[in-house]
Amino acid sequence: MSRWAEETLYDDCKFCLKLEKLLYERSSEHQSLLVAENLSFGRVLYLDGVLQTTEADEFIYHEMMAHVPILAHGRAESVLIIGGGDGGMLREVLKHQTIDRVVQVEIDPDVIAFCREHLPNHSQGSFDDPRLELVIADGKDYLDDCGERFDIVIIDSTDPIGPGEALFTPDFYQACKTALDEDGILVTQNGVPFLQPEELRNTMRAFRALFQDASCYLAAVPTYIGGAMAFGWGSDRPEPRQTSLDVLKARYRDAGLELRYLNPEVHQASFALPTFVRELVEG
């Protein structure tokens, strides 16, 4: 029998999906987990009552977070992913043959286990890639003891509630910068600015104190209601965010990527911000 799942992220608006078939539901040490099927969105994942990802549109989120920094950087070889237990981010990062090492840090092994079983199209075998070093740990704890440097750091976090709350603090962002190579780029998940303005504002305030180039870029993901979603961007080099269209076209061609959402034109345009978002970025 079908049932309606009502997302609990906001107090004054709701997004509901009709769940036709329940595939998995239980509580782990860190959070409650639910995977079910919806006719429009395919298999969907909820953590603590908040919709995280769906089979139908996950490619938008994962392509934008993974490929934009890698291709803007131009010569990235190492990537650190914090979170991303569904495997979609890892899948996209590993499409780059120039990436020879990926470290992924996930706090909850149950998320990886049940996503491999119930959302296999997200990871598509990427957890078995020899370039991956999978670490089960708290992201902040890992960074505090890391001692390594990466070209790209991707924070594929949940919203700043529950286990994800610690991944939105100035101290955490400072630890991320310490783990970046001199020319490195940090990207973060920063919610929907129209409904979550303080999330982006607070992250940008921290980024401006840490990076010479602090901004965000946008993508419209149907699952995340309220308009375009923001991805925080921090680097000490302004050049990657200003990469010309001709250079982007060459890099996309050389990478041999077959993407469903992202292309060089969308890449460049994603950094053009509406006025209200620009005001959040500038504080």
KAMO-V810610 format. One record per run of one state. SS is the DSSP state (alpha for helix, beta for strand, coil for the rest). FROM is the first residue (numbers start at 1). TO is the last residue. If there is no record, write none. Layout:
SS_FROM_TO + SS_FROM_TO
//
This chain:
coil_1_2 + beta_3_6 + coil_7_15 + beta_16_19 + coil_20_20 + beta_21_27 + coil_28_31 + beta_32_38 + coil_39_41 + beta_42_47 + coil_48_49 + beta_50_54 + coil_55_57 + alpha_58_73 + coil_74_77 + beta_78_83 + coil_84_87 + alpha_88_93 + coil_94_100 + beta_101_106 + coil_107_108 + alpha_109_118 + coil_119_119 + alpha_120_123 + coil_124_125 + alpha_126_128 + coil_129_131 + beta_132_136 + coil_137_138 + alpha_139_144 + coil_145_149 + beta_150_156 + coil_157_161 + alpha_162_168 + coil_169_169 + alpha_170_178 + coil_179_179 + beta_180_192 + coil_193_196 + alpha_197_210 + coil_211_212 + beta_213_219 + coil_220_228 + beta_229_235 + coil_236_239 + alpha_240_242 + coil_243_244 + alpha_245_255 + coil_256_263 + alpha_264_269 + coil_270_274 + alpha_275_282 + coil_283_283
//
